[in-house]
Amino acid sequence: MKLPVSLQPLADYQPERVRAALVELLAPLGGMAAFVRPGQKVLLKPNLLAGKPPEKAVTTHPEVVRQVILLVQEAGGVVSVGDSPGIGHPEAVARKCGILAAVEATGARFAPFIDSVPVKVQEGTFHHLEVAREVLDADVIINLPKLKTHQMMGFTGAVKNMFGAVVGMRKVRLHLQAGADPAFFALMLLELAERFPPALTIMDAVVGMEGNGPGSGDPVPIGALLASPHALALDTAAIALVGLNERQVWTQRVATESGRAGSRLAEIDLLGPELAGLRPKRFRPAPNSDIGFGLPAPVKRALRNTVTARPEIAAGCVRCGDCVRHCPPHAMTLDRHGVQIDYHRCIRCFCCQELCPHGAILTRQGALLRIAAFFGGKR
C-alpha cells in the first residue's frame, strides 16, 4: 500500500490564500478532522531554529502556523505551539520570527520546550532519549517543518524537524554520541521521528532555503505546501520536488538502505499537481560535507581533511562567541585574534555554522570533496 503525500501550490503568504491552500491540501487526507478530535491536546511543532525574521526563510512562516492553529481549533483541538531552538530562549526566538504573535492572536498557548523527560526505547539503536514534556503530554502532534538545506544532513524537513523535541543542550549529547559519523546521526533522527511520530506533517515550502542552510542559506521561492501522515514519505516527496540528490541527504540515504517504508518515491501516492509542475527553476544544494561514507574507519580518519568539509571563520565574524558556547566537542575558543577552531577535536557537526547569527561561518571542502564537486558539476 502506497503512503499518501498531498501537494498544493501556494505562491505567497497572504492569509486568505494560505488558508484556502491548506484546506485544499488536507482535503485528500480527510481534512483536519481526520487527525484532530474535539477536546484533544494538539501540539504544533514548527521550526524555531533561531530568532530571524520570516523573510530569511529560517523558520516556519508565522502565517502557516496561524492558519494551522485556526484549522485545529475549528476541529475542536486545544492548541499548544512549541519547540526548542538551536540558540536563544524559545519565547524570544518565537517573538523575533513572528510565531509568538500568531499564537497570541489565536488564543493558543505557547509552550517553550524547557522541561525534559527521560524515555526508554525498547527497540532501535538509541535506548535512552530525553524529550520535552509537552511532546509526551500531547494527544496529537502536528509537525510544521520548513524546507531547507542542511550542512551536515544535506536536507532538513519532516524527520529532522522532530529533533526539536530534544531540549536545549541535550542535543549536544546526541551530537557527541554520533561523533563525526553523519550516518549514525541520521539513524538517530529517524528513530526519534519513529518513536514520537507526528499524526500529521505540513511542510512550508512556499519559500524555502537553498545553499548554506539551515540558518545562513538563501531564501528561494518554491511555491508549495506538502502534507502527509508519514514524515519520511513527505521528505521523499520534498527532496524529489526540489531535485536534490538523495544520496547526499543522510536521513534519506540511511532510510533507503535500511528499507524503511516511504523512503522511495515509488512507494508514495502523490495527491495533487504533478511534481514536475511545481519544481522550482533552481535549487542550490548545501555544499557536500562528506564523501567518506562506507570507507573503513581507519582509512576515513587518515583521509579526514580530504574527504570531509570543515567549518571556517569568515570575515563577517563579530566575535559574539555563540559558536564557542554551542560547540558540542568544545573545539572552538575565542581569543584576542578571534575564534579559533581545533580541527582535531571538531566532529564536523556544523552546529557552529547552523547557529551563527551573522552567517560568518563558511564551509571549507577538503581536496577530494572539491574534485568530486568539480566532476559532479560536469555531468
N, C-alpha and C positions, 0 to 999 in steps of 0.2 A: 504494500500500500504506500503510495507516494505521500510525502508530507507537504501540506499546503503553505504557500507563501504568497501573500497578496501584494500587488503593486498598484500605485496610484500616482499619476503626475501631479505636481504642485510647483508652480513657478515662483511663489514668494510667500511671505508670512503674513499676508493680510488676514485678519481674524476670520472673516466670513468664508474666505477661501480655504483656510486651514480646517475649519470645522466641516465644511462640505466634503473636502478631500478625505478627512478621517472617517466620516460616515460611509463614503463610497469604499474606502479601503477595508473597513471592517465588515461590510455587508456580506461578502462571500464567506466570511468566517463565522457568520451568525450574529454579527453586531456585538456591541459591548455587553449586552445582556447574556451572551453566551459564556462570558467569562466572570461576570460580577452579579451576585445575587443581593437583594436588599438586606442591609444590615451588616454585610461583610466588611471587615477591616482591609482596606486596599492600600498597599504601599507602592507608590510610584518611585522608580529608581532611575533618575536622569543621569547624564554625565555632568558631574560638577568638578572637573579636573582642577580648574583654577579660576580666580576671580577676574575674568576678562569679559569685555562687552560682547553681546551676541554677534555683532558683525565680524568678530575674529574667528568664528566657527569653532571655538574650543569646547563649548558646552552645548548641550541640547537647547534649542531655541525656546525661550520662555513662552512664546505663543503656542507652540506644540504642547508644552507642559500644561498650559492653562486650558486649552481645549480638551485635552485628555481628562483633566480633572473634572471638567463640566460633564463630559460624557459618562464618567464613572458615577458622579453624583446623580445624574438622571437615571442611572440604572439602580440607584439605591445604595451605592457603596459609601463607606465612611473613609475619606481620603487622607493619607499622610504622604508627604514627599520628603525623601531623604537620600543622603549619600555621604561618603567620606572622601573629601577632596584630597588630591595629592599634596597640596600645600595651602595653609590658611585654615581658619576656623570655618566650619560648614556654613554658619549663618552669614558671615562676612562675604564668603565666596558666592553664596546664593543671591545676596543683595547686589553684588557687583555685576553679576551676569544676568540679572533681571528675573531670575526664577522666584526669588522670595516675594517680589511684588505680585507675580502671577498667583502664587499660593495665597497670599493675603487677600487678593481681590476676589477669590472664590470661596473664602471661608474655610479652606482646607487647613490642615496642620502641617507646619514644617517640623520635621523630625531629624535633627542632626544626629548622625551616627557617632556616638561618643561611648556608650556602654558596649562592652564586648563580652560575648558569652562563648565559653569553650564547647565544642561539639565533637563527639567521637564519630568517626566514619568507619563502618564495618568493612566496606569494600573499597578497592582502589589503592592508590599509592600513598595518598596523604591521609593518615588515620586520625590526625588531630588538627582541627581548624578552629579559629575563633572568628565569629561574625557578629555584626551589630544585632542588638536585642530586637530592634524593630523588624529585622528580616524574619526572625523566629516567631514574633508575635503576629505577623500579618496572616490573614486568611488567603489573600491573593497578592501576588507580586506582579506588577506590570513594569517591564524593563523598557527604558526610553533612551537607547544609545544614540550617539552621533556618528555618522560615517566619517572615519578619519584614517589616515595612515598612522603607523606607529613604528618608531625607530627600531625597537627590539623585536616586536612580533610581526611587523610588516603591515598589520591592519588592526584596528580596534573597532569592534562593533558590538553585537549582542553578547557573545561569550565574554569578551574582555571587560565589558561594562559591569559584569557581576563581580569583578574584583573589588569594586567599591563597597561590597558587603563586608569586606575585611577592614577593620577600623584602624586608621592612623598608622602608627609605627609598626603595627603587626604586619603590615605589607612588607616592611623592611625584612622581617624574619623570613618571609616566604621567598623574597628575592635572594637572600643569603642561602637559604636551603637549596634553591635551584642553582645558585652559583652562576657560572658562565655558560650554562647549557640552556639555550633557548627552547629546545625540545622538551626538556624537563619542566620548565616554567609553563610552557603551553599545555602540557598534560595537567598541571595543577589547575590552570584556568578552566580547562574542560571539565575536570572532576568537580570543581567548585560550582560551575553552572549546572552540572547534573545533580549535585547534592541539594542545591537550592534553586530548582528550576522555576523561572517565571511562567505564570499561566499564559502570558501574552507579551510579546515584544513588538514595539512600534519604533522603527528607526527613522530618525530625522536625517534624510539625505537631500533635503531641499538645497541647502548649501553645505557641502562637505569640506574636508581639509585634505590637501594633497601635499606631497613633498615631505618636509621635516616635521611630520606630526609626532605626537598628538597635541603638542602645545605651541609649537613655533612654526607650523607649516603655513601654507597659503590657502585662504578660502577659495573654493571652486564651485560654481553653480552646477548642480546635478539635476535638480528639479523633480524629486520623487520622495514618496513615503513608502516604506515597506512594513508589513506586519505578518506575524506568524506565531502560533503556539509553540514553535520549536526554534530555539535560539540558534543552534548550529545551522539548521536549514536556512534561516534568514541570512546568516553570514555568507553561506554558499551563494545565495542569490545576489547579495550585495557585492561580493567580490566579482562575480560574473558581470554585474551591471557596469562596474567601472573598469572592467578589463584588466584586473590585477592578475599576475601570475600566482596561482595558488601554491606553487612550490616555495614562494617567498613569504607566504603567510603561515606562520608556525602553527597556530591553532588548527588551521585547515590541513596542513601537512600531517600533523600528528593524528588528527581525526580520521583522515583518509587511510593512513597506514594502519590504524588500529580498527578499521572497519566500522566506525560509528555511523549510525543512521543519519542521513541528511547531509553528509559531507560531500556528496557528488550531485551535480546538477540533474543527472538522470533520475535521481531519487525524489525529485521535487516536483510538485504540481504548481506551476506558476499561474496565478489568478490575476487577470487584468491585462494591461497592454504588454506587447512583446518587449523583451529586454532590449533588443536592438533599437527599438524606437525611443527608449528612454536613455540610452547610453550617452554620456557626455562626449563632446568632441575631443576633449583631452582630459587625462587624469595622470598626474605625475606620481609614481610610487615613492615610498621612502627609500633612501639610499640603502642598498643591500649591506647588511652588517655582519654576515657570516656565510662563508661557503665551505665550512669545515664539517658540515653535517655528515655523519657516517664515518668520518676518519677515526682511527684508533686514538684514544685519549692521549697517549704519549706523543704521537705524531702531531695532533692538534695543538698540544701545549708547545711543542718545539716551533711550530709554524704560526703561533698565535697572532703575531703582529702582521702577518701577511695574508691570512685567510679571514681575519675579522676586521671590523672597524673599531675606532675608539673615539671617545669624546675629546674635543679640543676647544680651548677657551678662545673666543673671538674678541675683536677689538671693542665690541659694544659692551663688554663686561663692566659693571659699575661696582663690583666688589661687595654686593649685598650679603653674600655668604649663604644664601638659601641652598645652593647646590652642596656646599660643605656640610650643612646641617642635615641634609636629607640623603646623603650618600650611604647606601646600605653597608658597604665594607669599610667605610671611613678612609677612602683612598684619596680624599681631597683635603687640602689645607689652604688657609688664607694667610698670606704674609704681606709685607710692605710692597712686594713686587706683584701681588695679585693672587689669583687662585692657582695652586699647584696640584697636579694630578700624579699620583704614584701608580703608574700603569702595571706594576707587578701585582698590586692589590686590586686594581679595577676589575670588576667582573663583567663589564660591558652590558650592564642592565639599562643604561641610558636614562636612569631616573633623573640625573642632573639636567640632561637635555630636555626631558619631558617637563620638568618643573621650573626651569629657569624663566622668571617673569619677564625677562628682557630679550629672550631669543638669542642669547650671547654664547651658546654652546653649540658648536658645529660637529659634524661627523667627519672624521679623517679615515678614509678607507685604506686598508693595507694594500701592498703591491699586487698580490694575486686578485684581490677584490677589484681593483681598478682595471686590471687586464680583463677579468671576466665581464665587467660592466662595459668595457670598450667593445669586446667582440659580441656581447649580447646586443648592443645597440646596432651592430652591423647586420643583424639578421633581417 
